[in-house]
Structures are given as C-alpha cells and as structure tokens.
C-alpha cells in the first residue's frame, strides 16, 4: 500500500468522494464536504473504484486529483449536479 493525496479543487458547493476497494466497501467517504483533501492508501497491485457526486451552482469548475494525476475534471452543468465513476 502506498499513501497518496486525494484532492478536490472547487470554489463552492457540496461533495462526496468515495474510493471503493472491495465489493463490501466500508461505506465511509474519503472526501466529504467541507474537506477538500485527504491521504488514502492505494494498493498498486489492485484496481480500486472511484465515485464522486458534486452539487454546486451551474458553471462551477472542479478537478479531482490523486497526487498529480487528474482523475476527473469538468464543470457543473445546468442541473447543478456533477457525478461520475472511474478506476484508480
């Protein structure tokens, strides 16, 4: 396991970011408003899932990074919601 910094760059809004390690995830969010960064443990020999949900004003820009790697980047659309899934 390697320690990595998970960080969300955003001006304003509410968010939840979850890193999923197994089918039976612990249910704890790694980033939860108002926290914008945390250290997580990454197993480089296994895939880990990522889910994020952001609620903010339309046009709000965001970027989710793991150390210097951009995992997600975009702008909240007219619905006021941005969400996504990916693999670390």
C-alpha positions as CSV (number, residue, x, y, z in Angstrom):
1,X,0.0,0.0,0.0
2,X,1.2,3.5,-0.9
3,X,0.0,6.7,0.6
4,X,-1.5,9.2,-2.0
5,X,-3.1,12.6,-1.7
6,X,-6.7,12.7,-2.9
7,X,-7.7,16.3,-3.6
8,X,-10.8,18.2,-4.9
9,X,-10.3,21.7,-6.3
10,X,-13.6,23.5,-6.2
11,X,-14.7,27.0,-5.2
12,X,-18.0,26.2,-3.6
13,X,-20.6,23.5,-3.3
14,X,-21.2,20.2,-1.6
15,X,-19.5,16.9,-2.5
16,X,-18.9,13.3,-1.6
17,X,-16.0,11.2,-3.0
18,X,-15.7,7.5,-2.3
19,X,-12.9,5.1,-3.1
20,X,-14.1,1.5,-3.3
21,X,-11.6,-1.2,-2.5
22,X,-13.9,-4.3,-2.4
23,X,-17.5,-5.4,-3.1
24,X,-18.3,-4.8,0.5
25,X,-16.9,-1.3,0.9
26,X,-16.8,0.2,4.4
27,X,-19.3,2.9,3.3
28,X,-17.0,5.7,4.5
29,X,-16.5,8.6,2.1
30,X,-12.8,9.6,1.7
31,X,-13.8,13.2,0.9
32,X,-16.9,14.8,2.4
33,X,-17.8,18.5,2.3
34,X,-16.1,20.6,3.6
35,X,-12.9,18.6,3.4
36,X,-11.1,19.1,0.1
37,X,-8.1,16.7,0.6
38,X,-7.1,13.6,2.4
39,X,-4.4,10.9,2.3
40,X,-5.6,7.5,1.1
41,X,-3.8,4.1,0.9
42,X,-3.6,2.8,-2.7
43,X,-2.7,-0.8,-3.5
44,X,-0.9,-0.5,-6.8
45,X,-1.5,-4.3,-7.5
46,X,-5.3,-4.0,-7.3
47,X,-7.9,-1.8,-9.1
48,X,-9.9,0.5,-6.9
49,X,-13.1,2.2,-7.9
50,X,-13.9,5.9,-7.5
51,X,-17.3,7.6,-7.3
52,X,-18.0,11.3,-6.9
53,X,-21.0,13.5,-6.5
54,X,-20.9,17.3,-6.5
55,X,-23.8,19.7,-6.1
56,X,-22.9,23.3,-6.9
57,X,-24.0,26.3,-9.0
58,X,-24.1,25.7,-12.7
59,X,-20.7,26.6,-14.3
60,X,-18.7,25.7,-11.1
61,X,-15.4,24.2,-12.2
62,X,-13.9,21.2,-10.4
63,X,-10.8,18.9,-10.6
64,X,-10.3,15.7,-8.7
65,X,-6.6,14.6,-8.4
66,X,-4.6,11.7,-6.9
67,X,-1.2,13.3,-6.3
68,X,-0.6,14.9,-9.7
69,X,-2.9,12.6,-11.7
70,X,-6.2,14.1,-12.8
71,X,-9.0,11.6,-12.1
72,X,-11.9,13.9,-13.1
73,X,-12.2,17.5,-14.3
74,X,-15.2,19.4,-15.5
75,X,-17.9,21.9,-14.9
76,X,-21.2,21.5,-13.1
77,X,-24.0,21.7,-15.7
78,X,-27.4,23.4,-15.6
79,X,-28.8,20.7,-13.4
80,X,-26.4,21.8,-10.6
81,X,-25.1,18.2,-10.3
82,X,-21.9,16.6,-11.5
83,X,-21.2,12.9,-10.8
84,X,-19.0,10.1,-12.1
85,X,-17.3,6.8,-11.6
86,X,-13.8,5.6,-12.5
87,X,-10.9,3.4,-11.7
88,X,-7.8,4.3,-9.8
